[in-house]
Amino acid sequence: MSLFSFSKSSFELKLAQKLQERFDKVSKRNQLLARWAFKKTSLPKNQREDYVYDIVKSYVFVPSDTRLIFNIVEDLRSRG
C-alpha cells in the first residue's frame, strides 16, 4: 500500500466517522423534539413510539430542518 493509498483510506475513514456522528446527533435531536411534541398533543401514550418513529423517519427521507418543524407544527395544530 502506497502512502497515498493509506492517506486516502484514512481520510475516508475519518469522513465516515464524522458523518456517522452527525447522523447520530441529528437523530437524537429529532427524537427529543418528537417526544416533546408528543407531550403537547392529545394522542394516547401507547402511540408515542410510533409518533417518534414517524417523525424521525420523515427526516431521513427528506433531510430538511424546515420540513421537520413544519410537520411538527402541523401535528400540534391538528391534534393539540
N, C-alpha and C positions, 0 to 999 in steps of 0.2 A: 504494500500500500504506500503510495507516494505521500509526501507531506501535504500536497494539495487535496488529495482524496480524504485524508484524515481530517484536515481543516474543514472541508465541505461537510463531511458527515457530522462533525462536532457542531457546526453551525446549525445544521438541520435538526439535530437533537435538541439544542437549546431553543430553537424556534418552536418545535413541537411541545416542549415543556411549558414555554410561555403561553402558547395558545391554549393548552390544557388548563393551566392555572386561571387564565382569563375566563374560559368557559365555565369552570367551577365556581368562580366568584360571581359571575353574572347569573348563573343558575341559582345559586344560594340567595342572591338578592331578589330574584324573581319569586322564589319560593316564599321568602319572608313577606314580600309585598302582597302576594296572593293570599297568604294566611291572614294578613291584616285586613285585606279587602273582604275576605270571607266573614270575619268577625262583624263587619259592618252590614252584611246582608242578612236577610231573613231566611236563609237556607237552613235545612236541618243539619245537625252536626255530623250525621253519618255520611254526608256528601262532601265533607271538607277535602279529603284526599283527591277525590275526582275533580273538584274545582281547581285545586292547586295544580294537579297534573295537566288539566286543560290549559291553564294559563301558561305554564312553563312550556308545554308542547307548542302552543301558538307562537311563542317567541323563537323556538328552534326553527320552525318552518319559515317564519318571516322575522328575521332578527332586526327589529326596529323598536327602539325605546318608545317612540311616539305611538306606534301601533299598540304596544303593550299597555301603555297608560290609557289610550282610547278604549281598549277592551275592558279594562277595569272600571273606568268611569261609566261606560255603558251598562256594565253589570250592576254597579251601585245605583244607577238611575232606575233601572228596570226592576231590581229586586230589593231596593232598600228604603 
